[in-house]
Amino acid sequence: MAPARAIPGNQVGHYEILSEVGAGGMGVVYKAFDHQLQRTVALKFLPPDPICNSADRNRLLHEARAASTLDHKNIASIHAVEETGDGQLFIVMAYCDGVSLATRMRAAPFSKTETVDIVRQVAEGLAHAHLHNIVHRDVKPSNVILTLEGEAKIVDFGLARCVSAGASTQTLSVAGTLSYMSPEQLSGKAVDARTDVWSLGVIAYELLTNRLPFQGDNPASTITAILQSSPAEMEGVSPELQLIVFRALAKSAADRYQSCAELLRDLKTVDTLDGEPTRSAGKETFKVRVPLTIPPLAPRAPALIRKRRWMLGMVVLLLALIPCVWIGKRIVDAVKDRQAAYETYLQGRESLLRYDKPGNLDAAIRLFETTTKADPKFALAFAALGEAYWDKYRRDGDPRWVELASASCRRAAELNDRLPAVFVTLGRIHDGTGQHNLALQEFERALELDHRDADALLGLGDAYSSTGRAQEAEDTYKRAAAMRPEYWDGYYRLGAFYYQQGRFADAASQFRRVVELLPDHALAHTSLGTALLNLGQEPDAEAEFKKSLALAPDYPALANLGVMYYRQKRFAESATMTEKALSLNDKDYRLWNNLAIAYEWLGQPERAKNAFSRELARLEQIVALKSENAEVRANLGVMYAQQHQRNRALPHLEAALALSPDDPEILSKLGEAYEKLGERSKGLEYFQKALRKGLTLVEMELNPDLRPLLSDPNARRVLQGALPAKANPQLSANH
């Protein structure tokens, strides 16, 4: 027999030990010469401890013999399973002249081309095994040999579990190397070929980044990371390759590649690793700007939206106060105690990703509320709940959601003040309520915690835009888009920025990219339609709105179609579309404003008065939240001026001007307010400033309340004199 450490020349049956190749927890491997068949082989002697009883011994023999049937160039063949005179088992394998992948990885990093080649070869070997219902269950770099001929060969299939046809088997213990183990292995669940897919995904990630995707300071935190964390994105790796790796690393086996053969099909599409990326999907939308104010069609860019749950980019919630540093039942059970809450959380994230679909936002709120009740210390769930509450406010305007959102974020921060997601949502709340400097601080804090948090960058861009720092905003949006070139959100927000700046062609270009990524997303078509409308391409705009309505009859498309009909002086149709929009969302003050003006043109003063009253009530409700939104304050000032309440109008007008002194729409609102207050000369001053900033007479003519002003020849002459030499005949936009 072979001693614990055999020396060259020792004889084991007809095998002569030549040298020790390696040793590990699963035994010692020797290079040996088979005198019977005159060939060099590898002998793996298994330690006696794992073979606890005859059942385990028979199982191991069965698995090794099953693996010996495999014949593939990327699998180190098993020749036989034998035992010494005193019953010690050893496996006779083909000898591979080379080094383990683990050894080679320590020497120097691999190029992307080398990485793809190695992953492809290992996947081909595993795919062959899976076709024969054999799962390795311990795929890791030390079990892959790189031969001198450049082939990757998988070893230790003799320790695999044979999977019976049509059924998976249950692992009996936590085995294998921890960092490469799948979530189902750690949780003691059934394993099948998808466990090998996961382990190969870990290897691929490690080869591409020189780091493991899931790491902790001890076994407990490593297990937590594997079960709950998502790996960081891989800098310098093409999006198409990242998608393959991240799909292999899906937490749920159902979301993974179902076999290595399926993974190989995608891997073969990776033609140019450093070339132009293949892009993925996302969603969201926008609004139009005319004398009618219209709804906010883009509540936000949700946290790192992906095609599937496995790309959520969530922050790991570390297990607290687990005193063990060993891998065992107590640690696994502690993690599993949170699994139910975590699965509910994941369902909520998936619903929130498509909040545009009817019922999804409410479903996300319910799921996050359930999660936080099940696990009151789940900080990330409280952050997500705050995010959902805020989106609910942006959707229906009910102010109670603002306080709920803030409270959830505060609770998340109390539990874990190192989560960027908490500060991103707080920043969005501050920015949405006009507290832009506070928003800047929150986004900057999020970036201090994670300088590559794209959602924090997008929020920072929004805050820069809100404070008039246009160049910084544009640069920040571009940084965010470059950080995630395969996703929609950066393009959308950059398009929204261009839209605000009146750069409608640039905006349309960005929105087209979103539509290309999301051909079935209703709000994306609405976004493009709004940009086209401002470019004067009304037939194309109408087509986009109708595409949106065909996909989902939501209020933004209806509202914008109403705006387009208004611009075409089709006031009855405009009122009809706006009424339909209000039937879906009666909380948006802009819609009531739109409807009131349409009724005025239709000669229906009582209906107009009622709509204006609804608008006033909503504006007062928003201002009660201490909103510092210039548009809200300007509109409220106009409403009070309409009622000749000068003392109530002026504070809002002055606040709006202080917030946005150069916005032509705000200047126009001030002109309208002073006209309503009977101070025409002062009103004309603001209209002149607005015209110099880009307002057009066409826009002014669409406002029925300005008919007396525009019918005054002297006033008309003053306004004409304020127009730029090459006046833009198109209507401007109001975000």
N, C-alpha and C positions, 0 to 999 in steps of 0.2 A: 504493500500500500504506500501511498505518498504521505510523508510526515507533514506537520503543520507548515513547514517551509522546506520543501524538497530541494535537494541539491542536484546539480547536473550529474548525470550518470545513474541516478536512481531508476529502478525499473518498476513499472506498474503493468503487470501482465505483459503484453507484447509491445507496450509503449515505453520508450526511453525518454526520461525528462531531460530536456536540453537547457532550458532556462525559465525563470519566472517572468511572466509578461506583466502581470498586475494583480492587485488584490483589492478587495472591497468588502462591503457588508454581506454580499451574496456569495462570497467565496474567493478562491485563489485560482488564477489562470496560469497555465504553464505551456510553453512551447515544447512539443515532444515529437519524437519520430516513431511512426507506426512501422515496426519491422515486418509485420505481416503483409501490409499492402504497400510498403516502401514509399511512404509519403510523410510530409511534415503536417502535423495537426496541432490543434490547441485542445488542452484538457482543462475543463473547469471543475474543480473539486468544490462541492457544496458543503458549507459548514453543517454539522449535525444538528444544531439547535433548531433550525426551522422545521426539520422533519420530526414533528412531535409525536405522531402516531401513525399507524399503518394506513389510515384513510388519507392523511396528508401525503404520505410517501407515495401511495398509489396515484393520487391526483397529480403529483409532480411528474411521475413516470409517464402518465397518460399525456400530460401537456407537452412534455419534451418529445415524446414519440410522435405526437401530432405535428409538432413543429418540424420534425425531421422530414416530413413529406414535402416541405416547401422547397421549391427549386427556382431561384430567381437571382439574377446577377447582383442585386443590391441587398441580398440576405446572406449572411455567413451560414453556410449549410451545416446542419447537424447530422453527423454520421451515425452516432449511436449514443445510447444511454447505458452505462455499465456501472458496476460496483466492485469494490475491492473485496478481498477475502473476508474482511471483518464488517462488510456491509456498508461502507462509505460510498455514496453515489458520486459519480462524475459524468460529465457530458463531453463527448468527443465531437469537436467542431472543426470545420475547415480553418486552417491558419491563414490569417490575413496579414501580409507584410506591410505595415504602415503604422500610423499613430492614431490615437483616438481623437475624435473631434474636440473633446474637452482639452486635450493637450495642445492641439493646434490653435484653439481659440486663445489660450493663454500666451501663445507666442506672438501673434500679430493679428490685427483685424482683417476680416475678409472684405473683398470688394463686393458690390451689389451683384455683379454678374456671378461671382463665385458662390455667393449666398443662394441665389436662385437655383444654381446648378445643384448644390448640395441638397437643398430642400426638395427639389424635384426628384432627385435620386432616392432620397429617404421615403418620399411620398409614394414613389413607384413600388418600392419594396413593401411598404405597409399595405398599399392597395392590393398587391398580390396575396399577402397574408389574409387580408380581410375577405377576399373572394373565397378563401378556404375556411372561413369562420374562425380565424385565429386572431386574437388580439394580443398585442405585446404587453401593454399595461405598464411598461417602465421605459418608455422612450426618453432618452436624455443624451447629452453629448458624449458621455463616457461609454454609451452603448452603440456608438456609431464609429466605425473605423474608416479612416481615409487611407486607401492603399497607394502604393507608389505609382500605380497606373492611373490614378485619378478617380477611382471608383469609391463611392460611399457604400459601406456594407453595415447592415444592422446586425448586432450580435445579441445574445441572451434571449433569443426566442424560446429557448428551452424552459424559461421560467414563465412563459406566457400561459394564460388560462384559455383552454379551448372553449369556444362559445358554441353551444349546440344550435343547430339550425332553428331559426325562428324564435329564439329566446336569448336574452342576455343573462349573465350570471351575477351573483352578488359577491362583492369582495368581502373577505372574512376579516381583514385587518388593514390597518393603514400601512401600506407598503410602498416601496419605490422611493425616489428622491423627491423631497417635499416641493421644491420650487417648480418641478415639472408635472406635479400631480393635478388632475382635473378636479373641479368642484365636486363632481359626483363621487370621486374616489375619497376625497376628504370627508364627505358627508355620509360615507358608508352606503351609498346608493348603488344601484345596478350599473355596471359598466359595459360598454360595447366598443365598437370601432371608433366612435366619436371621442373616446378618451385619448386614443392615439392621435387623433386630429388635434386635440387641445395641446398635447405635449409637443407635437411638431410645431404648432403655432408659437409656443414658448421659445423653442430653439430658433425659429426664424426671427422672432423679435430680438433675441439676444445676439444673433449674428449681425443683424442690421444696425443695432444701437450700442453694442458692447455692454449692455446691461440687461438684467432680468426685468420682465414686465411687472412682476409682483415680488416685492421684497419687504422684509420686516426686520426688526432688531432681534427677534427671537421667533421660535416656531409659532407661538400663538399669534403674533402680529402678521407673520407670513401667511398663515392660514386665513386670517381675516382679510388680508389683501386679495388673496386668490378668490375668496368667496364674495367679496363686496366691492373691491376696487376695480376701476377700469384703467388700463395702461395708458401712459402718456403717449401723445402722438409722436411720430418718429421724424425728427428733423432730417431734411435732405433725402427722404424716401418718397418715391412717386406715390401719388394718391391711389393708383390702381393696385400697387403692391401693398400699401397700408390696408386697403379694404380687405384684401385676401387674408392678411395676418390677423386683423381684428375680427374677421368672421370666424376664423379658426379658434379665436379666444373668447367666443361668446359664452357667457356664464351658463346659459341653458343649452344642454346638448341639442335640443330641438332647433335652436337658432344657428347652430354651427353647420359647417359642411357635414353632410351625413356620411361621407366616406372620403378617403384620401383620393379616390378616383375623381370625385366631384371637385375637390380642391385642385387636382392636377389640371382639370379642364380650364379653370380660371387662371391658373399659373401660366398656362401656355399662351394666354392672351397678353401677357406682359412682354411686349415687344421691345420697347425702349424705356429703360428704367429711369433715365434722366431726362426724358422728353416731355412733351406736353401731356398734362394729366388728363385722365378720363374723369369727368365730373359726376357728382352725386346730387341728391335732391334736398330741397328745403322749401320754405314757403313764406309768404307774407305780402303785404300790399300797402296801398297809399291813397291819396286824395287829390282833388282838384281845387283850384283857387279862382273864384269869380266874385262879383259883389255878393253872391250867395255864399255863405260859409257852408262847408260840407264836412262829412264825418271823418274822424281819424281812422283810416283804414289799416293802419299798421300799429297795433298795440305794442309790439316789441319783437325782438329777435330772441326766440326761446333758447335755453341753455344747450349749446353745442348740439343742434339738431342733426340727426343721422338717419340713415335709411332703416336701421334696425336698432333694437335695444343694445346690442353689443358695441355700439359706437357712441354711447351717451357721454363719455368723458366725465363720469361722476367721480367725486372725491371719496376716498375710502373713509369709512367710519371705523376707527380702530377700536378693538375691544379694550375695555378699561379694567384694570385691576385683576388681571388673570395671573396669578403668581407662578404658574407652571412654565417651564421652558422645555418640556418634553412633548412629543407628539403622542397623544393618546385620547382616550374616550372623553375625558373631562373637558379638554380643549374643544374637541369637535362638537360635543354637546352644547358647550357654551355658545359657540358660533351658531349652531342650528337653532338655538332659542330665538335668535333674531331673524332667522331666515324667512319666517312667515311674514313678518313686518316688512322685510326687505323686498320680498316678491310683490307685496301690495304696492310698495313704493315704486318699483319698476313699472307696474301696470299704470300707476299714476303718471309717471314720466312719459310713457308711450301715448297716453291720452293727451297730455299737455303738448306733445310735439305736433299733434294735429288738432290744436284747439279750434281751428277754423271749421272743423266738421261739427254739425249740430249735436249737442249733448256732450261733446268731448271735454269741454272746459269744466262743466258741472261734474262730470265723472271723475276728472282729475282731482277736483277739490274733495269729493267724497272719499276717494282712495287715500289722499294724503292725510285727511282727517282721521281715517281709520288707522293709518300707519302710526301717526303721532299718539293716538290713544293706546295702541298696542305696545309701542315702545316710546315712552315719554322722554327718552334721552337721545333720540335719533335726530341729531342736529340737522343733517342734510334734508330730512323729510320736512322739518319745520321751515327750512329755507325754501324748499320747493312749494310748500303750502303758501308761503308769503308771495312767491312768484305767481301762483295761480290766482290768489285773491286779487293781486294787482291787475292781472290780465282781465279778471272779471270786472273790475272797476273800469278799465279802459274800454271794455266791451259794452257795459250797460250804464255806466256813469253813476251808479248808486254809491254815495260817499261812505257808507258803512264798510265797504270793501277796503278802503284806504287804511282805516284804523286796524282792521283785521290783518292786512298785509304787513303793516308796520309791527304789530304785536308779534306776529309769527317770526319775522326776521330778528326782532330783539331776543326772542326766546332761543332761536338758533345760535345767535352770537353768544348768549349766556352759556350755552352748552359747549360751543366750540368757536372761539374767535379767530380761528385760522382757516375758515372756509371762505374762499373768494366768492362763492355763489351768494352768500349772505349779503356781502357788501355790493355786489352787482345789483341785486334786487333793491336794496336800500337806495342805491344811486338812481335807479330807474324811478322809484317813488319820488325822491326829491326832485329829479328833473321834470317829472310829469306834473308836479304841483308847483313848478316855477322856482324851486329853491336850487338854482343851478350851481351855486358855489358849494353848497353841501354835497350836491351830486358829484361834482369834481373830486371832492375829498374821498367819497366812498369808492369811486372807480379807481382812484389812485391807490387807495389802500388795498383793493382787490389785486391790483397789479403788483404791489409790493409782495403780496403773498404768492403770486404766480404771474411772472412777467409775460407768460405766453397764454394767458387767459384771453381768448379772442372775444368772448362776450363782454369782458371788462373793457377791452379796447373799443368795441362798438359803442358801449355806453359812454365811454370817455369822448368818443367822436360826437355823440349826440349832445353831450354837455358843452363841448366846445362850440358846436353849432348854435346851441341855445344862447350862448354868451357872446355871439358875434365873432368868434375866433375862427373865421372861415378856413384859412389856410391850414391851421392846426387840425381842424376837423377833417378836411379832405385827406391830409397826410395820414391821420389816424385810421380813417376808414380804409385807406389803401393798404396800410400795414395789416389790418385785420383780414382783409380779403386775401392778401398774399400769404398770410399764415395758414389759411384754410382754402387753398385755391380750388378745391374740388367741391366746395359747398356754396349754397345760395346766399347765405346771410350777408356776407361782405358785399356782394354785388348789389343786393337789394338796398342796403343802407347807404352805399355810395350813390346809387340811383336816387334815393330819397333826398340825399344832400344836394345833388345836382338839381333836383326838382325845386327844392327850396331856393336855390340860387337863380332860378329862372333858366337854367341850362337844360332845356327840355329835350333837345336831341341827345345830349349825353345821358340824361335820365332814361330816355327810351331805350338807348343802347344797353344800359345795365339791366333794365327790366326785361328786355328781350332775353338776356342770358338767364334770368330767373325762369321765364316761361319755357325756355329750352330745357331747363332742368326739371321743370314741373308742369308738363303739358296738361295735367289733370287738376291743377290747383286753381280754384275759382278766383281767389283774391289776387293771384299773380297776374291773371289776365286783366283784372280791374286796374291794377297798377299801371300796366302798359297802356291801357285805354286812356287813363288820365293824362299821361305824358303826350300821347298822340293827339288828344283833344286840344291841348295847349299848343301843339304844333300846327293846328288848323286842319289836321287830317281826320275830319269828322267821320267819314265812312269807315275808316279803319278803326277809329276809336269805338264807334258803335258796334262793330263786329267783335271787338274784344270784350265789350260789356256783355254782349249777348252770349259769347262763349262762356263767360263767367256765370251768367244766369242759367245756362243750360247745365252747367256742372253743379251749381248750388245756388238757389234763389236767395242769396243773402243781401242784407241791406246796403252794403257799400256799392255794389254794382247797380242796384236800383236807384240809390241816391245820385250816383254819378250820371246815370242815364237821364235822370231828372234834370241834372245840371245842363247836360248837353241839349236837351229839348228846350230848356229855358233860354240858352244862348241862341237857339234857332227861333226863338219867340213862339214856340209851340207850348204855350202856357198851360193849356188844359192837360196835355200829355205829361208835362213836367209835374203838375200837381198830382196826377194819378200815380206816377212813379214814386214821388216823394211820400204819398200816403201809404203806398205798399211798403216802402222802406220803414216808415214809422210803425207799421203793424208788426214789424219784426224787432224794432228797437226804438222805443219812444223816449229814451233817456238822453239822446244826443241833441243838444240845443241847436246845432247847426241845421238839422233837418226841420225843426220848427221854424227857423228863420227862412229857410228855403221855401217852405210851404206858404208862409205868410206873404212873402213877396210875390209868389205866383198868384195867390188869391187877390192881391192888390191889382195886379195886371188884369185879372179876370173880372174885376169890378165886384168883388165879394168882400166888402169891408168888415162885416161882422165875423166872417170866418178868418179873415186876416188878423183881426184883433184878438181872437181866441188863440190863434197860433202864436202871436207875439207874446201873449200872456204866458203860454207854456214855455216859451224860450226864456222869458224873464225869470220865471221860477227856477229853471235849471241853472241859469247863470248865477243867481243868488246862492243857490245851493253849492255850486262849485267854489265861489269866492269865500263861502263860509269855511271852506277847508284851508283857508289862508293861501289860496293859489296865487302865484305871481306870474300867471300866464298872460302875456300881453294881449293876445287875441281875445281872451275871455274878458279882461278888464276893458278893452276898447268896445267890445260889443255891449257890455253892460252899461258903459257910459252913453252909448248911442240910445239904448233902450230908455234910460232915464231922461235923456234929452228929448226923446219922442214925447214923453209925458211932461215936458217943461219943468223937470225937477233939477234945476241947474246945480244946486248945492250937492245933490247926490251924484250928479253926472261928473262934475269936474274932478273929484279925487280919482275916479277910475280912469278918466282920460289922461290925467297927468301921470298916473302910475304906468299906463300902457306906453306912453311916450318915453318915460324913463327906461323902461325895459327894452324897447325896440325903437330907438330914435330915427333909424334910417329905413324902416320897413315901409314900402309904399302903401301897403294895405292898412297898416296902423295909422299912417298919416291921412289916408283917405277917410278912415273912420272918424278921426278927429274933425276933418273938414265937414263930414256929414253931420256930426253932433252939433257943431257950432251953427251950421245952417238950420238945424231943427230948433236951436235956441234963439234963432233970430239974429245971429251975429255973422252976417254974410261975409263981411270983409275979413274977419278972422278965419272963417271957414275957407275962403278963397286962398289965404296964405298957405294953409295946410294942403289944399288941393294942388296948388302950384308945386309945392315940395314933392308931393306924391307923383305928379306927372314927370318931374325931373328924375325921379328914382325909378320910373318904369311903368307907372299907372297909365292907362290909355283912356281916351274919351269914349271909346266903344264900351269899356267897362262901366264908366259912369252913366252912360245912356241906358244901360240895362237895369239901373236902379230906379224904380218908379218914384222914390222919395226925392230924387234929384231933378225931377222934371221942371219944377219952378226955377231952380238955379240955371239949368241949361237953356231954358227959354228966354232968359235975360240976355239980350245982345251984349251988354257991357261985360257981364260975367263970362260969357262965352269967349269974348275977345281976350280977356285976361287969361283964361285957361289955354286958349290956342297959343298965346305967346309963351306959355311955359313949356310947350312941347319941345322935345329935342329936334334937331334938324331932320333926323331920319326917325320919325316916330314909329314905334312898333305897332302895327295895326292889330296884332293879336291881343287876346285877353291875357292878363297875367294870372299868376297862381297864388293861392293863399293856403299855406300848409296848415 
